[in-house]
Amino acid sequence: MSDKLFKCLTVRIGDQWGGIDVTSIIEVLYFMAFKPVPTLRDDILGFITVRNEVMPLIDMRRRFGITEVEYRLDIPIVALREKHGPIALIFDAVDQVEDIPRAQITPLQSEAQFPDIYAVAKLSDQLVLLLQTDTISQAIHTTDFESHHA
């Protein structure tokens, strides 16, 4: 891959298109049985096992504020390996891998305003929100273990 190109998988969340860095993708699969768990966050559905790794299952539609979600067997899940731990993200659709020239990517300046998005890429027919999956993983996996097990 050239340093001048960014390779990402395009995914749809509602009517928005997003992009995920392909280097963190473990596998793209379809909706499967999962272990529900009680949580304070409604975007975390539970846990699934992908290639012998247990990972939290996060509904990106709920995370983006879409409350009317339907779960069908053809709903895609993208399993990712990130620095803070693996995660599995649910989307409305996955499209294709895009090679985006870095000159067409605009970094966002306000992480507080857009916590899950780090940049916007301009393709010929659409804007793609580049998803900050490492931040999503960090928010899910980082906890103060000592305070819970003192």
QUIBEL-V627728 format. One record per helix or strand. SS is the DSSP state (2 for helix, 1 for strand). FROM is the first residue (numbers start at 0). LEN is the number of residues. Records with the same first field share a line. If there is no record, write none. Layout:
SS: FROM-LEN, FROM-LEN
This chain:
1: 4-9, 15-6, 24-6, 34-2, 43-7, 52-7, 75-5, 86-4, 92-9, 104-3, 116-6, 126-5
2: 21-3, 59-4, 101-3, 132-9, 144-4
